[in-house]
Structure formats: C-alpha cells, structure tokens
Amino acid sequence: MFARIWLPVLKTIPLIGLSYLIYSLISSLSRHDLLDISRNFITPLGYFILILGTIVLIFTRYKRRQLHRFQLPAIAGRARSRARQKIYNVLDTTPLAIMIVDGKLNVSYVNDAWQNMTGYTAEEVVGKKLTELFKTLLKENNTGLHNLKDNLSLPLYREVEIIGKNGAAIHAVLEAKSLIPGNIREGIVIYLQDIKVRVNYEQLKLIFDTILHQMVGGVIVVDSTGKIQIANQEIKRLTGQEQEDLTGKFIWDIFPDMDKNKLVTMVALQKGQAVGPLELCYKINNKNFHLLIRSDVLRDRHGRISGAVTVIQDVTEIHRQQELQNNQEKLAVVGQMAAGMAHELRNPLTSIKGFAQILSERVKDAKNKEFLDVIIQEVNRTNEIISDFLVLARPHPARREEEVNLNLLIHELLPLVESQCLLAQVKLILDLAPELPSIKAQPDQIKQVLLNLIHNALQAMERQPVRNLTIISRWSAGTSEVLVVVRDTGLGMSDEILSRLSTPFFTTKNAGTGMGLTISYRIIENHGGRIEVSSQEGAGSEFRIYLPARDPGQIH
C-alpha cells in the first residue's frame, strides 16, 4: 500500500527540484546583470518555465494513472494466463491423471493422462458439474464426494472403480485435496491413479495361495540362503508349526536331525539344478516320515539363482499300507498252513494226552508221574498254539458278535489286572470316559487283545524305576470310532522293532512265540478296527485300539 501511494510522489520530487534550480539560476543572473537581457523579460520567463514544468509534471502523472487503470490489468491478465498455461503444460506431461475443480464444483481442467485413462476429452468434461460427472464415471456412488463442500471431507483417499467411455472398468485410487489447504472455495485438485497392475497382482496372488494351500503335497519356497519364504498347509501339518512361524526360518531349522548340507533343497541350491524325486526318511518332531522330495532352483531375470522350490509328498501312510498288505499276505500263508496242519496235529496230540493221563493214574513212582504231568502240560501248550493258528486262519469271527460296552469290559478285567500289577509293583491308572457308545464285537476276543497288551506292558516295565500302567477310553462326539489306549513307562521300542510288530513269529522275548501281537492285530482287523503304536526308547510305549462304534447316538 505504501509503494502504490507514495512511490509516484517520490518520483516527482527530483523534477520539482530541477525546475526550482533553473528558476533560481535565471533569477540570479538577472540580479547580477550577467546577461544582457532586461529584467522585465527574465522574470516572466522564469515564471513561465516553472509553470510549464508543473503542467508537464501533472500531465505525465495523469497519463501514467490512466495507463495503470486500463492497460496494466490486461497485461497482468495475460501474464497470469501464460503462467497458468505453463502449469497446464507441465501437468499434461505427468503420467498421473489430474482434474481441477473450481470453488463451485465445476470442472475447469483435466490433463492428458486423465483423458487417456477415461476416454473422455477435455471439451466433453470441462464446465460440467463434478457431481454429474461422477454419476457417469463411478460404478458406485460411495466415494463421499457428494460432501465435498464440507471441509472435513478433505483430504480424501479411496479406491474406486471407474467406468471409462468405452464401458471398461478401471480400478483406480482417487485422492482429492483443496488447492489451498483447508479452503475448498479456491478449488479442488483430484488425482486418479490406475491400479490395474496391483489389482491383477492381488488376484493372481489369491489364486496362487488358494492352489498352494489346496495341494496334497507340501511346498516350501526358500531364498538363495535357505530362508523360508513360503510354506503351505501340508508343511504346517508335517512340522506342527504355524505358517507365520515357518516364514523367516532356515529350512534346516525344521529338520534339526538332518545335516543341512544333505537336505535336498540345499543340494539343489549348491548344484544349481533340479534334484529328485528322492524317497527319504526324515525325523520331524520325534516322528519318522517317509517323504518323496523333489527340489528345483528359481532364477531371476538375469539367470542368477534366487532361491529354490521344494515339493514334499508324505508317503508314510503308503508305506504303512504296504506293510499291512505284506503282513496280511504272511498271515494268509500262516492261516493256510494252520488250516491244513491243525487237524493233523490235534489227532496225535489228543492220543498222546490221553495215554499220558492213563499212565499218570497207573504209575505209582512220583518221579515218573511228574514226567507224565510235564507231557500233559506241553500237549496243552501245543494245543494253545494250534488254536492261535486257527484264529489266523479265520477271515471273520466264528461266533456271533454282541453289543459290548468297553468300559464294562475293562472293569471285568480289573481283578486279574490289579493282581498282576500288585505282584509286579506297577501303579495302575484308569482314565475311562464317562460316556461311550457300544461296539459290536466278541467280548472274549477283545479281552484277549487287552490282556495281551497289558501282559506285554508289565513285562516291558520289569526293570524300570517308574512303573505306571495307564488304561484310557475315549470317544469324541461326531466321530464313529471308540478308542482304547494301553500305555506303559517301559523300555520302549526302536523304529526297527516297531516296523515288525505285526510280523508272525517275530518276538524279542526268550520264551515268546511271536504270535501274540500278530493275533491281536488280526482280531482287531476282523472287527473292522485298527491298532496304532507309538514308542520312544527309554520312555515307554502306547498302543491305541480303534473300534467302530455301533451307534454313536447311543451313549452308555
């Protein structure tokens, strides 16, 4: 304000001073008669020059004010227009779609990127109301732009789906800001960024994750150092660890019992080529798994090794089924032998036993009588072995099955079991479920299996300092199987022994026949069930018997 009012005044001061100086000079000359001019002429001349200078000064000031009033605003307008055009030219070069709206929500500018994205030209949108334009552009009116007159609605950041002029959907991020922060009356600038690539990436990642987690085999992706980047649900099942816990670990951390340089994944990284498929036995969380493993390296766009992908298929169950099939074939052979030999053996054994009993009654000598009693006992033992063979020969139970409550059946065995535990100084622990559905079975055969397992458990704990025998019964609602567990704190068994438990004639006892567990397996299989075993050397063993429930809805 000071410059506009006083700057012109300050500019006139030198002119006034110059006029006054000329006037003083002429006056001085006239007083000293230096010029040959009459005073009557000099004095009016001085006044004339002074008046003329004043008139010229006033006229110049007037013309300058007229120039400022009419020409300078036009010059300033042209300057602003040139500056605005320069800004628009810059905005046209940016790849970000930009729209500028005035304070009345009328579109005043769209850059080239905006026109290319939407397909609409500047002539088609400039001058339109923003709300009307968005009714055409936006698939859903959920952006909150109808409240743009509310200062609190800005700045705005939202993902939207735009419909282009050709009808194609465009996924974009919309950002709206005031030209002057906090004051939308000056206008609004709206940015649109096409996120089609990001949306496509997210969709592909979702498809990839779905396929990855639905795969039957396990998949592990590691970087070039062996650090896990991706692991699917099957790897989680094998390791017992959550996916987020696996990510970031080194692959040898989940196989701690293996030499890391012998892991298939690390071998592939070292060789720089595919390895496998190889069938290996890995120990994970103290459990042995038979795994079919194949690994191949990953490379970046420059051909450098960036990591490896490993596919793991758990074939443990296949091995178990193969072992069961082999055992069944062995049992079938033994059964055929038993069926053919049983009658041939029992006939002479019956004769031997009969004559031994007759001689025992007639012989008076105590020593000979003792020998005859031994013969009778061994014949009885031989008959028991033949009976065991006949059990193997029968594909199904010979007698009619009954409805059996396992808890009651276990209680019927308690007097015998408790006396054996008392003699062996073993603590008996019962953990029976209060409610169990019944099973369809032959009670005597189920008792035979339980007594056999209990007898083996007591023998396994003979030299152990801690002797606990635990019998458990369980049933989970919604399942069709009843579970009975016989657990001991005995010596435990090695993996080699575990793999041969159901093999006929295999035994670790000096006086054993190797038929007890074989017959137990066969009895449970004939009842439609199965036996599972877990054992740890020095800690004990656990036998789990699964039997089909007769009617899960009937609880006893």
HULINHU-V314904 format. One record per residue. N is the residue number from 1. RES is the residue in one letter. D_LAST is the distance of its C-alpha to the last C-alpha in Angstrom with 1 decimal. Layout:
<<N/RES/D_LAST> <N/RES/D_LAST>>
This chain:
<<1/M/102.5> <2/F/105.2> <3/A/105.9> <4/R/106.2> <5/I/108.8> <6/W/110.8> <7/L/110.9> <8/P/113.5> <9/V/115.6> <10/L/115.6> <11/K/116.7> <12/T/119.9> <13/I/121.1> <14/P/122.7> <15/L/124.5> <16/I/125.9> <17/G/127.1> <18/L/128.8> <19/S/130.6> <20/Y/131.7> <21/L/132.9> <22/I/135.1> <23/Y/136.5> <24/S/137.4> <25/L/139.1> <26/I/141.3> <27/S/142.2> <28/S/143.1> <29/L/145.3> <30/S/147.1> <31/R/147.8> <32/H/149.4> <33/D/151.4> <34/L/150.0> <35/L/149.9> <36/D/152.8> <37/I/151.1> <38/S/152.0> <39/R/149.7> <40/N/149.7> <41/F/147.9> <42/I/145.5> <43/T/144.0> <44/P/143.0> <45/L/141.6> <46/G/139.3> <47/Y/138.1> <48/F/137.6> <49/I/135.5> <50/L/133.4> <51/I/132.8> <52/L/132.1> <53/G/129.6> <54/T/127.8> <55/I/127.7> <56/V/126.4> <57/L/123.7> <58/I/122.6> <59/F/122.6> <60/T/120.5> <61/R/118.0> <62/Y/117.8> <63/K/117.3> <64/R/114.5> <65/R/112.7> <66/Q/113.0> <67/L/111.5> <68/H/108.5> <69/R/107.9> <70/F/108.0> <71/Q/107.6> <72/L/105.3> <73/P/102.2> <74/A/102.6> <75/I/102.9> <76/A/99.8> <77/G/97.9> <78/R/98.8> <79/A/97.7> <80/R/94.3> <81/S/93.9> <82/R/94.7> <83/A/92.2> <84/R/89.5> <85/Q/90.2> <86/K/90.0> <87/I/86.5> <88/Y/85.5> <89/N/86.8> <90/V/84.7> <91/L/81.6> <92/D/82.2> <93/T/81.9> <94/T/78.5> <95/P/75.5> <96/L/73.5> <97/A/73.7> <98/I/75.4> <99/M/76.2> <100/I/78.4> <101/V/78.2> <102/D/80.8> <103/G/80.2> <104/K/80.0> <105/L/77.2> <106/N/79.6> <107/V/79.2> <108/S/82.4> <109/Y/81.6> <110/V/79.3> <111/N/79.9> <112/D/79.9> <113/A/76.4> <114/W/75.1> <115/Q/77.1> <116/N/75.8> <117/M/72.2> <118/T/72.2> <119/G/74.9> <120/Y/76.8> <121/T/80.4> <122/A/81.9> <123/E/84.1> <124/E/81.0> <125/V/79.2> <126/V/81.9> <127/G/82.6> <128/K/79.3> <129/K/77.0> <130/L/74.1> <131/T/71.6> <132/E/72.9> <133/L/72.8> <134/F/69.2> <135/K/68.2> <136/T/69.5> <137/L/68.3> <138/L/64.8> <139/K/61.9> <140/E/60.1> <141/N/62.0> <142/N/59.7> <143/T/62.0> <144/G/63.1> <145/L/66.7> <146/H/67.4> <147/N/67.6> <148/L/70.1> <149/K/72.6> <150/D/70.3> <151/N/71.2> <152/L/67.7> <153/S/66.5> <154/L/68.4> <155/P/68.0> <156/L/65.5> <157/Y/63.4> <158/R/61.0> <159/E/59.9> <160/V/61.0> <161/E/61.3> <162/I/64.9> <163/I/66.1> <164/G/69.3> <165/K/72.3> <166/N/71.2> <167/G/67.7> <168/A/65.9> <169/A/63.3> <170/I/64.2> <171/H/61.7> <172/A/63.7> <173/V/63.6> <174/L/65.8> <175/E/67.4> <176/A/69.8> <177/K/72.1> <178/S/75.1> <179/L/78.5> <180/I/79.2> <181/P/76.1> <182/G/75.0> <183/N/77.5> <184/I/76.6> <185/R/79.9> <186/E/81.6> <187/G/79.2> <188/I/76.0> <189/V/75.5> <190/I/72.4> <191/Y/71.2> <192/L/69.1> <193/Q/67.7> <194/D/66.2> <195/I/62.8> <196/K/62.3> <197/V/62.1> <198/R/59.5> <199/V/57.4> <200/N/57.6> <201/Y/56.6> <202/E/53.5> <203/Q/52.5> <204/L/53.0> <205/K/51.1> <206/L/48.1> <207/I/48.2> <208/F/48.6> <209/D/45.7> <210/T/43.4> <211/I/44.5> <212/L/44.3> <213/H/40.7> <214/Q/39.6> <215/M/41.1> <216/V/38.8> <217/G/41.0> <218/G/41.8> <219/V/45.1> <220/I/47.1> <221/V/50.5> <222/V/52.7> <223/D/56.2> <224/S/59.1> <225/T/58.0> <226/G/54.5> <227/K/52.9> <228/I/49.9> <229/Q/50.7> <230/I/47.9> <231/A/44.4> <232/N/41.8> <233/Q/38.0> <234/E/37.7> <235/I/39.7> <236/K/37.5> <237/R/34.4> <238/L/36.3> <239/T/37.7> <240/G/34.9> <241/Q/37.6> <242/E/38.3> <243/Q/41.2> <244/E/43.3> <245/D/42.9> <246/L/44.1> <247/T/47.1> <248/G/50.1> <249/K/48.9> <250/F/50.7> <251/I/49.0> <252/W/49.2> <253/D/47.1> <254/I/44.0> <255/F/45.0> <256/P/46.1> <257/D/45.9> <258/M/48.4> <259/D/52.2> <260/K/52.9> <261/N/56.0> <262/K/53.9> <263/L/51.5> <264/V/52.1> <265/T/52.7> <266/M/55.3> <267/V/57.0> <268/A/57.4> <269/L/59.0> <270/Q/61.3> <271/K/62.4> <272/G/62.5> <273/Q/61.0> <274/A/57.7> <275/V/55.7> <276/G/53.1> <277/P/50.8> <278/L/49.8> <279/E/46.5> <280/L/45.9> <281/C/43.2> <282/Y/42.7> <283/K/40.7> <284/I/39.1> <285/N/37.1> <286/N/36.9> <287/K/35.4> <288/N/37.5> <289/F/38.1> <290/H/40.2> <291/L/42.1> <292/L/44.7> <293/I/47.2> <294/R/50.3> <295/S/52.5> <296/D/55.7> <297/V/58.1> <298/L/58.8> <299/R/62.4> <300/D/64.2> <301/R/67.0> <302/H/69.5> <303/G/67.7> <304/R/66.5> <305/I/63.1> <306/S/60.9> <307/G/57.5> <308/A/55.1> <309/V/52.1> <310/T/49.5> <311/V/46.9> <312/I/43.9> <313/Q/41.5> <314/D/38.5> <315/V/38.5> <316/T/36.1> <317/E/33.5> <318/I/36.3> <319/H/37.3> <320/R/33.8> <321/Q/33.6> <322/Q/37.1> <323/E/36.1> <324/L/33.1> <325/Q/35.5> <326/N/38.0> <327/N/35.4> <328/Q/34.3> <329/E/38.0> <330/K/38.5> <331/L/35.5> <332/A/37.0> <333/V/40.3> <334/V/38.7> <335/G/36.8> <336/Q/40.0> <337/M/41.8> <338/A/39.1> <339/A/39.3> <340/G/43.0> <341/M/43.4> <342/A/40.6> <343/H/42.5> <344/E/45.8> <345/L/44.7> <346/R/42.8> <347/N/45.8> <348/P/48.1> <349/L/45.5> <350/T/44.8> <351/S/48.6> <352/I/48.9> <353/K/46.1> <354/G/47.6> <355/F/51.1> <356/A/49.9> <357/Q/48.2> <358/I/51.4> <359/L/53.6> <360/S/51.4> <361/E/52.0> <362/R/55.8> <363/V/56.6> <364/K/57.8> <365/D/58.2> <366/A/55.3> <367/K/55.7> <368/N/55.6> <369/K/52.6> <370/E/50.8> <371/F/51.6> <372/L/50.3> <373/D/47.0> <374/V/46.7> <375/I/47.4> <376/I/44.6> <377/Q/42.1> <378/E/43.1> <379/V/42.9> <380/N/39.3> <381/R/38.6> <382/T/40.3> <383/N/38.1> <384/E/35.0> <385/I/36.5> <386/I/37.3> <387/S/33.7> <388/D/32.6> <389/F/35.1> <390/L/33.8> <391/V/30.3> <392/L/32.0> <393/A/34.0> <394/R/31.0> <395/P/30.0> <396/H/26.7> <397/P/24.7> <398/A/26.8> <399/R/24.2> <400/R/21.7> <401/E/18.3> <402/E/15.1> <403/E/11.4> <404/V/10.2> <405/N/7.3> <406/L/9.7> <407/N/9.0> <408/L/9.8> <409/L/12.6> <410/I/14.0> <411/H/14.1> <412/E/16.0> <413/L/18.5> <414/L/19.1> <415/P/22.1> <416/L/23.9> <417/V/23.2> <418/E/24.2> <419/S/27.4> <420/Q/28.3> <421/C/27.8> <422/L/29.9> <423/L/32.7> <424/A/32.7> <425/Q/32.6> <426/V/29.6> <427/K/27.3> <428/L/23.6> <429/I/21.3> <430/L/17.5> <431/D/15.9> <432/L/12.1> <433/A/10.1> <434/P/8.1> <435/E/5.3> <436/L/5.4> <437/P/5.9> <438/S/7.1> <439/I/10.9> <440/K/13.8> <441/A/15.9> <442/Q/18.1> <443/P/16.5> <444/D/20.0> <445/Q/21.1> <446/I/18.2> <447/K/19.0> <448/Q/22.7> <449/V/22.2> <450/L/20.4> <451/L/23.0> <452/N/25.7> <453/L/24.8> <454/I/24.4> <455/H/27.8> <456/N/29.4> <457/A/28.3> <458/L/29.7> <459/Q/32.9> <460/A/33.2> <461/M/33.2> <462/E/35.9> <463/R/38.6> <464/Q/36.8> <465/P/37.5> <466/V/34.0> <467/R/31.3> <468/N/27.7> <469/L/24.8> <470/T/21.7> <471/I/18.3> <472/I/16.0> <473/S/12.7> <474/R/12.4> <475/W/11.4> <476/S/13.8> <477/A/13.3> <478/G/15.7> <479/T/15.7> <480/S/14.9> <481/E/14.6> <482/V/12.3> <483/L/14.7> <484/V/15.5> <485/V/18.7> <486/V/21.2> <487/R/24.0> <488/D/27.2> <489/T/30.4> <490/G/32.7> <491/L/35.8> <492/G/34.2> <493/M/35.6> <494/S/38.3> <495/D/38.0> <496/E/39.9> <497/I/37.5> <498/L/34.4> <499/S/36.1> <500/R/36.5> <501/L/33.2> <502/S/32.3> <503/T/35.9> <504/P/36.5> <505/F/38.5> <506/F/38.4> <507/T/37.9> <508/T/39.0> <509/K/39.0> <510/N/42.1> <511/A/40.6> <512/G/37.8> <513/T/37.8> <514/G/36.2> <515/M/33.7> <516/G/30.5> <517/L/29.3> <518/T/30.9> <519/I/28.8> <520/S/25.6> <521/Y/26.4> <522/R/27.1> <523/I/23.9> <524/I/21.7> <525/E/24.2> <526/N/23.9> <527/H/20.2> <528/G/21.0> <529/G/20.1> <530/R/22.5> <531/I/23.4> <532/E/25.1> <533/V/27.2> <534/S/29.0> <535/S/31.5> <536/Q/34.4> <537/E/37.1> <538/G/37.3> <539/A/34.0> <540/G/31.3> <541/S/29.0> <542/E/25.5> <543/F/23.8> <544/R/21.0> <545/I/19.0> <546/Y/17.7> <547/L/15.8> <548/P/15.2> <549/A/11.8> <550/R/11.7> <551/D/10.8> <552/P/10.2> <553/G/9.8> <554/Q/6.7> <555/I/3.8> <556/H/0.0>>
